[in-house]
Amino acid sequence: MTQETLLTTLAGMRDLLPDEVERWQYVEERARVVFGRYGFREIRTPVLEATELFARGIGRETDIVGKEMYTFQDQSGKSVTLRPEATASVVRAYAQHAMYRGAETARLYYLGPMFRHEKKQKGRWRQFYQIGAEVLGSDHPAVEAEAIEMVLTLLEELSVDARLLINSVGCGRCRPAYVERLRQELRSVREDLCQDCRRRTEMNALRVLDCKVESCQPLIARLPRITEDLCEECRLHFDLFRKYLTLASIRFEVVPRLVRGLDYYVRTAFEIVSGELGAQNALVGGGRYDGLSEILGGPPAHGFGFAMGLDRLVMLLPERVASSVRPAPDLFLVHMGEAAFEKALELARILRREGIGCSLEFGGGSLKSQLRIANRLDVRHVLIIGENELASDRYIVKDLTDSSQRDLAPEEILGYLRGK
């Protein structure tokens, strides 16, 4: 019989193996705890949405909508898309379920996979994961400072070093004039721009400021700054935002050419970056998106939020943190023979019901080989069952950390392990 070729993951996709998943779960749990302290509650939206949601919300002329989305027709002929980001979905849910009817500001967070068909790079996958948060119902600059304080608190608890970069991208009143001035400047140097920047000059000129191509950097450095064209309201908002960051003792750097890649952002934009990620150094990105709800057909609603790359964040966990998150059973049961195996199953069942994590090797093996497995699992205690133990109904429990051992009756085992 001919052996079939081994099937593997698609390009840009990957498996998360148990050692990795344990690190991811640790980060996710810390996020839930920290976000909960700030009054945020989890929301879960569908992975599959109507394509129109992202075409309207993100912008039809963005690279994401134009080149990167996984879009297809379902059985009814409707165009649907695997979500490339979650903010549009959260705002859609906010409007659809009339979450705005309460007097309080809605504080929501999410965790889950996103999908973009883009060039594979370090820390970037076509199925990637984000932790994000959205605050809906307030345009107060303190909302922005508090959300940033929250995510910086999470990074601090994970021992991840990062820098905060901020900017204002204006609003619907002051930004159009700036964009037109920017476009005129770009047209004058068009022949010296990379191909993507030439295209963006006409379609989405702000995105040129985010170009990473080295040859474009001297040209971008000479472009006008959006902070020079802010209207009075945007200028005041940005001043207050910086004031609240300062009151929270949050250090920041104003980067006048910092923009976000999605059309719905207004006023505050920010990134949190890490020097350990290379050229693709953004770990968190977000900003204000007043007006997105209306674009999606909902009521007027102020909004501010961010998304954090979970793939990248896990990569940045210090080894001392990463190595401490692997769970290990409390007890490994070593059994010698069929009768001992049946007794091991019985004891494991009893102890598990009492909250003690137990593991055993079903295939058995020599005492030495089973102890080797226990060591690999990083188990602290082993319980050894052989003919003598079965005859006396007393069992050796060994502490692998100091090689001490106790001879215990079944009813004594639970108390001994809990006392440890």
Secondary structure, DSSP 8 states (H G I E B T S, - for coil): ----------TT-----HHHHHHHHHHHHHHHHHHHHTT-EE----SEEEHHHHHHHH-TTSHIIIII-EEEE-TTS-EEEE-S-SHHHHHHHHHHTTGGGSSS-EEEEEEEEEE-----BTTB-SEEEEEEEEEES---HHHHHHHHHHHHHHHHHTT---EEEEEE---TTTHHHHHHHHHHHHHHTGGGS-HHHHHHHHH-GGGGGG---GGGHHHHHTS--GGGG--HHHHHHHHHHHHHHHHTT---EE-TT---SSTT-EEEEEEEE-GGGTTS-EEEEEEE-TTHHHHTT-----EEEEEEEHHHHHHHS-HHHHTT-----SEEEEE-SHHHHHHHHHHHHHHHHTT--EEE-TT---HHHHHHHHHHTT-SEEEEE-HHHHHHT-EEEEETTT--EEEE-HHHHHHHHHH-
